[in-house]
Every structure is written in C-alpha cells, then in structure tokens.
Amino acid sequence: MKDYLVKSVVKDGMFRAYAVRTTNLVAEAQKRHDSWSASTAALGRSLTATLLLSSSVLKGEEKLTVKINGGGPTGTIVVDGNANGTVKGYLQNPHVSLPLNGNHHIDVGGAVGHEGVMAVTKDMGMGDPFTGQVGLVSGEIGDDFTYYLAQSEQIPSAVGVSVFVNPDETVGVAGGFLIQVLPDATDDAIDELQARLNALPLVSEMLRDGKTPEQILTEIFSIDDVKFLDKMNVSFKCDCSKERFAKSLATLSKKEIQEMIDQDHGAEAVCHFCGNKYQFSEKDLQEIIDYQK
Ligand SMILES: [Zn+2]
C-alpha cells in the first residue's frame, strides 16, 4: 500500500480535516538513520505531523522547518516539509530505546523531553523567513503541534500522530490526522468532535486494522459529513547533492580547505537528513580553492 494524504472539509465548512499514512516514509527514515524504537517513534511522529502541518498551511513552493528540542535523550529533532508531500528529517541521537510508558506505549515524551521549545520557520519565498516558537507541552509531538497551531497560527486544532515499531526495530505502521476548527463551527459540533476524539483508538491501531486515511477521518466524523477534496502521495525525500556540499565547503577559508588537502588528502561530507555520503578528492578541494579566487 502506498503512503498518501487526504484532505477534506467536514460539516459544510465547520472543520478542515487531513489524514495520512506514512508507513513507508517512516520505514525509509528508520533505515537511513538506523534508529531504535523511541527515536524512530519520535522522528516518525515529527515527520508525519510536519507533513500534515505543511499540507494544511503552505502553498506552492513555500517550505517550513520544524525544530524540536525538549532536553531529552533524542536531542534536537529537525524536519523539513513543503506543500508537495515530501519531508526529510533527522534527530541528534537515533539510538534511543526506553521502557514502555504506563500506557504500554513507546515513551516518546520521555525520549524527546518537554523542557524546551518547538520552533517552526516558514520560508514563503519572499525575503526573510518567519519563525514562530512555542514551549513544548509533553514532547509526545501530537500535543506539541496542536499547541503550536493554537498559539502561533491561531488555528484551534487537533493533531494525532502514531508510529508502531516492530520488535526487530522495523516500522509496522505510521500515520496521523490533523483537524482544524474553522470559524463556522458550532459549540455542539466542537463538543461532539471532542467526544469522538476521546473515544478514538490510536491511529497506529486503526492502520494495523487495515484502515485507510479516508477511513480514519470517517471514524472521527460521520461518513455523510466528510467531503474529500484531494489526495496526494507522500514520501521521504532529500534534496542534497555533491554540488550543495561543495557550496558549503566553499564558505570555509582557503587555509581550512588546504588543511583538508594536506592532512586528510580529501574530505567526506555526510548529509544529516538522509545519511548520504559525498567524497571530495584532493582535486575536488583544489578546484573549490581555485573557484574562491
Ligand atoms: Zn540528504
């Protein structure tokens, strides 16, 4: 089954609702970062929530970067998203696994920590990017994105994201939903939504039962109330290249690059986001120095 995201409006415009399956995407991230269960769940939830956020608030070529630092063992999590359904992301420590929490779930809050902030930098393609920052609520990621949307974007929302990791560290399922409350929503409709969300199984349980993103939304709302608008494939995709790394090497001083030639006889650049490695020979480095002149 392919990963995809669906967009919908509910109850004639009272809510906007999105749901996504990210199983393959999070599996790709797990493989690339060789991550362990708590790190996989923390990064997978962040990738999923960033996809949902990006597809709900961005248009065209706009981009955003989410940085979460809760002071926990995973260290900082960084995810880049856009309106076209691709994300890339990494965390400082991919090798975190913790005992299950009191609910018998992966302890994402314990792994991420909640003594810190979540910052979202939006690049709208015109001048200076804008950063909105909020304190973390629980480090469980879904709550933190919900709080960010309410505080920074002034959009009352509900975000649910979930990752199931198999005992052998591979990813079983991953996905999530995002619901935005629009100004026309009545108090009764909001109360009903709240009650349904409280009774909702985990997204990962619904996905393991074979439910599709459309079915996740019709589990939350009555099927007659949901009008599906759009469906979009989603994937983990990095845009790094040797040329990009050459450009960042070119910002170093001539002396520093000369040292790489004399001492290391070359250089290796590793992309944090995807783990790809790029080799620079002595000749490549010399060309960068020559280019600087
Ligand atoms: Zn990369």
Residues whose N, C-alpha, C, O or C-beta is under 5 A from the ligand:
A	BS01	ZN	C238 C240 C271 F273 C274 N276
